[in-house]
């Protein structure tokens, strides 16, 4: 199982945000993707208008699952009207550098 980070920008309205988060969680559960952590960054001003929206609500999901399942959720997220933008990043395993005493 690989680790990923899903960043979602949703229309900035509390009922819309709550509804969309539930929809995203259902999509992830249906594809057998586990939500490890969810971090709500809140409302932010967008650098440019997206679909006539000036503000967006940012949500970060740390997820883990099979690569094919993660790729298949992109289509489901694309058709959601309340999602302005999303991006999925693969988390690379952190490499620990050992210091050598010289």
Secondary structure, 3 states (H helix, E strand, C coil): CEEEEEEEEEECCHHHHHHHHHHHHHHHHHCCCEEEEEEEEEEEEEEEEECCEEEEEEEEEEEEECHHHHHHHHHHHHCCCCEEEEEEEECCCCCCCCCCCC
